[in-house]
Amino acid sequence: MRAWTWLAIGHLLTSIPLLLSTIGIPLGLANLKLIPISLLPLGARIVDAGDAGAFHRG
């Protein structure tokens, strides 16, 4: 697995106990909002493996 997959799983597992406590609810929701950001960071492009040069072509 890639590093960002483990980061997303970590955010998910961390948010569960936080959401169970009253004080931790805002932090748990913030952790859930970080999951999509960790899976697709800003500025990242997803291209096919056969078209790896597409990034350099623009």
C-alpha positions as CSV (number, residue, x, y, z in Angstrom):
1,M,0.0,0.0,0.0
2,R,1.1,3.5,-0.6
3,A,1.9,6.0,2.2
4,W,-1.2,8.1,1.5
5,T,-3.4,5.0,1.9
6,W,-2.0,4.4,5.4
7,L,-2.4,8.1,6.2
8,A,-6.1,7.9,5.2
9,I,-6.6,4.7,7.3
10,G,-4.9,6.5,10.2
11,H,-7.3,9.4,10.0
12,L,-10.3,7.1,9.9
13,L,-9.1,5.0,12.9
14,T,-8.2,8.2,14.8
15,S,-11.6,9.8,14.2
16,I,-13.6,6.9,15.6
17,P,-12.6,7.3,19.3
18,L,-12.7,11.1,18.9
19,L,-16.3,11.0,17.7
20,L,-17.3,8.9,20.7
21,S,-16.4,11.7,23.2
22,T,-18.3,15.0,23.4
23,I,-15.1,17.1,23.4
24,G,-13.5,15.2,20.5
25,I,-16.4,15.5,18.0
26,P,-15.0,18.6,16.2
27,L,-11.6,16.9,16.0
28,G,-13.1,13.7,14.8
29,L,-15.0,15.5,12.0
30,A,-11.8,17.3,11.1
31,N,-10.0,14.0,10.8
32,L,-12.7,12.7,8.5
33,K,-12.3,15.8,6.3
34,L,-8.6,15.1,6.0
35,I,-9.2,11.6,4.4
36,P,-9.9,12.9,0.8
37,I,-7.0,15.4,1.1
38,S,-4.6,12.6,2.1
39,L,-5.8,10.4,-0.8
40,L,-5.5,13.1,-3.5
41,P,-3.1,15.9,-2.4
42,L,-3.4,19.3,-4.0
43,G,-1.7,19.5,-7.4
44,A,-1.6,15.8,-7.9
45,R,-2.6,14.4,-11.3
46,I,-3.7,10.8,-11.9
47,V,-2.6,9.4,-15.2
48,D,-2.5,6.0,-16.8
49,A,0.7,4.0,-16.3
50,G,1.1,3.8,-20.1
51,D,0.8,7.6,-20.5
52,A,3.3,8.6,-17.8
53,G,4.7,11.4,-20.0
54,A,1.4,13.2,-20.1
55,F,2.4,15.3,-17.1
56,H,5.3,16.8,-18.9
57,R,3.4,17.5,-22.0
58,G,0.9,19.6,-20.1
